[in-house]
Amino acid sequence: MQIIIQPVQTTIDYEILNLLANSISSEFPNYNVNIASSLKINMENFIDKNRNQVRSFDLLTWVSNQIKSTTKRKKILVICDLDAYSDNLNFVFGEAYKGGSLAAIYLPRLREFYGLKPDESLFHKRIVKEAIHELGHTFDLSHCYNKKCVMYFSNSLYDTDFKGRNFCAICNNTLRNGR
C-alpha cells in the first residue's frame, strides 16, 4: 500500500516534499510514502479567469483520469502552488475524494501571514496538517467536531493553526478499524 506525493506543474521545494513524506509516514505507518516527479499539465485549462484561481474539482478530475489505472491500493496527494476554489467556497486549502484515492493541497493560502513576518515553521506545520486532513478524507473520514483533531474543518488559518496534526481518538479508531 502506497501514498504518493504528486507535485503538479510548479517546482515545490524538496524540503517541503521530504517534510511531508516523513510526516505522512508517521501518521499512516502501514503505507510506503513516495515522492513522484512533477506532473506537467496546462494549468490554463483549470484556471477560472474571472477569479484567477484553479477550479479544484476540475483539476482533481483530470488527474484522476490520468492516473486511473495506477491508483489501486494507492493514495495520491497532489500538491499545487496555485490558489484554488471549489463549489461555493471562495478558496480551499485542499480537497479530496472522500473514500477515494485522490486528494490535493494548495499552498498559497497556507503561506499567508496577513502583514506579519512570514514564519516558515508555521507554514510547514500548516502544510502537514492540511495534507494529513485531506488524506484522512480518502480513508473515508468526515470532518470532526473536536477542534484539536486534524480532521476539524478549517474555515480559516486560525482553525488550521489551532488544531493539531494528529487524529483524535475517535477518528484514529475509525481510521485504524475502518467503517
Backbone torsions as a table, in degrees:
resi	resn	phi	psi	omega
1	MET	NA	138.3	-171.8
2	GLN	-134.3	148.5	165.7
3	ILE	-118.7	125.2	-179.4
4	ILE	-109.7	126.0	173.7
5	ILE	-88.7	117.2	-172.7
6	GLN	-116.9	94.9	173.8
7	PRO	-64.8	146.3	-179.6
8	VAL	-125.1	126.7	168.1
9	GLN	67.8	-46.8	-174.2
10	THR	-103.7	162.4	176.8
11	THR	-83.6	117.6	177.0
12	ILE	-100.3	134.1	-179.1
13	ASP	-55.8	131.2	-179.9
14	TYR	-62.1	-25.5	175.7
15	GLU	-61.2	-42.3	178.7
16	ILE	-67.1	-45.4	-179.1
17	LEU	-62.5	-42.5	178.5
18	ASN	-68.2	-38.7	175.4
19	LEU	-58.5	-46.3	178.7
20	LEU	-62.6	-45.5	-179.2
21	ALA	-58.4	-45.8	-180.0
22	ASN	-66.7	-42.9	-178.9
23	SER	-67.5	-42.2	179.1
24	ILE	-66.0	-39.4	177.9
25	SER	-59.4	-38.7	-178.9
26	SER	-73.4	-29.9	-179.6
27	GLU	-85.5	-26.8	179.5
28	PHE	-124.5	70.9	-171.1
29	PRO	-65.5	-18.5	-179.4
30	ASN	-86.5	4.0	-178.5
31	TYR	-116.0	139.1	169.5
32	ASN	-81.4	131.6	-179.3
33	VAL	-108.5	125.9	-180.0
34	ASN	-127.3	150.6	177.1
35	ILE	-104.9	122.4	179.2
36	ALA	-89.1	161.3	174.2
37	SER	-72.1	156.5	-174.9
38	SER	-60.3	134.4	177.9
39	LEU	-87.7	119.7	-178.1
40	LYS	-91.3	120.5	176.8
41	ILE	-139.4	158.9	177.0
42	ASN	-81.3	98.9	-175.7
43	MET	-67.1	-18.1	177.5
44	GLU	-56.5	-28.4	179.2
45	ASN	-69.6	-14.6	-173.5
46	PHE	-119.8	1.7	-178.4
47	ILE	-94.7	127.8	171.0
48	ASP	-81.8	111.2	-172.9
49	LYS	-66.1	-28.3	177.3
50	ASN	-70.7	-32.1	-177.2
51	ARG	-101.6	-18.2	-174.1
52	ASN	56.5	43.8	179.2
53	GLN	-135.9	153.9	175.3
54	VAL	-76.4	137.1	171.7
55	ARG	-82.0	101.0	-171.9
56	SER	-56.6	-46.9	-177.7
57	PHE	-59.6	-42.5	179.6
58	ASP	-63.3	-42.3	178.4
59	LEU	-63.3	-45.8	179.6
60	LEU	-62.7	-39.5	178.4
61	THR	-62.6	-44.1	179.9
62	TRP	-63.2	-47.8	179.5
63	VAL	-60.5	-42.6	179.2
64	SER	-58.3	-43.5	179.1
65	ASN	-66.3	-32.2	-179.4
66	GLN	-73.0	-32.9	-173.6
67	ILE	-112.7	11.9	-173.9
68	LYS	-48.7	-44.8	-175.3
69	SER	-74.9	-12.7	-176.3
70	THR	-106.1	5.4	-172.9
71	THR	-93.4	-0.3	179.3
72	LYS	-61.4	125.2	-179.8
73	ARG	60.8	26.8	177.8
74	LYS	-131.7	151.6	169.8
75	LYS	-118.2	136.5	-179.4
76	ILE	-115.0	125.9	175.3
77	LEU	-110.2	106.9	177.9
78	VAL	-80.9	135.5	176.9
79	ILE	-121.8	124.3	-175.4
80	CYS	-132.4	133.3	179.6
81	ASP	-97.2	47.9	175.4
82	LEU	-132.3	150.6	178.1
83	ASP	-71.4	143.4	-175.7
84	ALA	-140.1	160.2	174.3
85	TYR	-140.4	167.4	178.2
86	SER	-151.3	139.8	178.4
87	ASP	47.8	-124.5	-176.7
88	ASN	-96.3	13.3	179.0
89	LEU	-89.7	138.7	179.1
90	ASN	-65.3	-31.0	178.8
91	PHE	-159.5	162.8	172.7
92	VAL	-134.1	144.9	170.7
93	PHE	-79.6	-28.3	-179.8
94	GLY	-170.9	174.6	178.8
95	GLU	-156.0	152.7	179.8
96	ALA	-147.2	155.6	169.2
97	TYR	-85.2	107.7	-178.4
98	LYS	-60.3	124.0	-179.6
99	GLY	77.0	4.7	-178.6
100	GLY	-98.9	-155.5	-177.4
101	SER	-118.7	5.7	-171.9
102	LEU	-131.2	135.0	176.6
103	ALA	-141.9	162.2	177.6
104	ALA	-142.8	150.3	168.9
105	ILE	-128.4	149.1	-178.0
106	TYR	-122.4	123.3	-168.3
107	LEU	-79.6	-33.0	-170.6
108	PRO	-54.1	-45.7	-177.4
109	ARG	-71.7	-25.1	177.2
110	LEU	-74.4	-17.3	-178.2
111	ARG	-92.5	-0.3	-174.9
112	GLU	-79.8	137.3	178.7
113	PHE	-129.9	10.8	172.7
114	TYR	48.0	54.7	176.1
115	GLY	84.6	-11.4	177.0
116	LEU	-81.8	165.0	178.1
117	LYS	-61.8	129.3	177.7
118	PRO	-55.1	142.1	-177.6
119	ASP	-126.8	98.5	-176.4
120	GLU	-60.0	-37.5	179.3
121	SER	-63.8	-43.6	178.3
122	LEU	-66.2	-41.1	176.4
123	PHE	-57.5	-44.7	179.2
124	HIS	-64.0	-40.7	177.7
125	LYS	-61.9	-40.6	179.2
126	ARG	-63.4	-42.8	179.7
127	ILE	-60.5	-46.2	-178.9
128	VAL	-62.5	-46.7	179.8
129	LYS	-59.9	-45.3	-178.1
130	GLU	-65.9	-40.6	179.1
131	ALA	-63.1	-46.9	180.0
132	ILE	-64.9	-40.4	178.2
133	HIS	-58.9	-51.6	-177.2
134	GLU	-66.8	-39.1	175.2
135	LEU	-63.4	-35.6	175.9
136	GLY	-56.0	-39.7	176.8
137	HIS	-62.2	-37.5	-180.0
138	THR	-66.7	-20.9	175.0
139	PHE	-93.4	19.5	173.8
140	ASP	74.1	18.4	175.7
141	LEU	-81.7	141.5	175.6
142	SER	-96.6	177.4	174.9
143	HIS	-66.0	144.8	-176.1
144	CYS	-104.6	151.7	177.9
145	TYR	-86.0	-10.6	179.2
146	ASN	-79.7	113.5	-175.2
147	LYS	-64.4	-15.8	178.2
148	LYS	-94.1	-10.9	-179.3
149	CYS	-77.1	141.5	179.0
150	VAL	-61.4	-21.0	-179.9
151	MET	-86.3	1.4	175.3
152	TYR	-64.9	137.9	-179.5
153	PHE	-69.3	126.4	177.4
154	SER	-94.7	107.0	175.8
155	ASN	-86.7	-15.2	-178.9
156	SER	-154.2	170.6	176.2
157	LEU	-65.5	-28.4	175.9
158	TYR	-57.3	-45.4	178.8
159	ASP	-62.0	-43.4	179.6
160	THR	-63.3	-44.8	-178.7
161	ASP	-67.3	-31.8	-177.5
162	PHE	-75.6	-40.6	-175.1
163	LYS	-73.0	162.6	178.1
164	GLY	-85.1	179.9	179.4
165	ARG	-100.4	2.4	-177.6
166	ASN	-114.2	162.2	175.4
167	PHE	-77.2	142.6	173.8
168	CYS	-68.5	173.4	-177.8
169	ALA	-59.8	-40.2	-178.5
170	ILE	-67.4	-48.6	179.9
171	CYS	-65.9	-38.9	178.5
172	ASN	-62.6	-42.5	178.0
173	ASN	-63.1	-44.1	178.0
174	THR	-61.9	-43.6	-179.5
175	LEU	-63.8	-46.9	-175.9
176	ARG	-72.0	-32.0	-176.8
177	ASN	-100.7	-7.2	-176.7
178	GLY	69.8	175.1	-179.4
179	ARG	-100.4	NA	NA
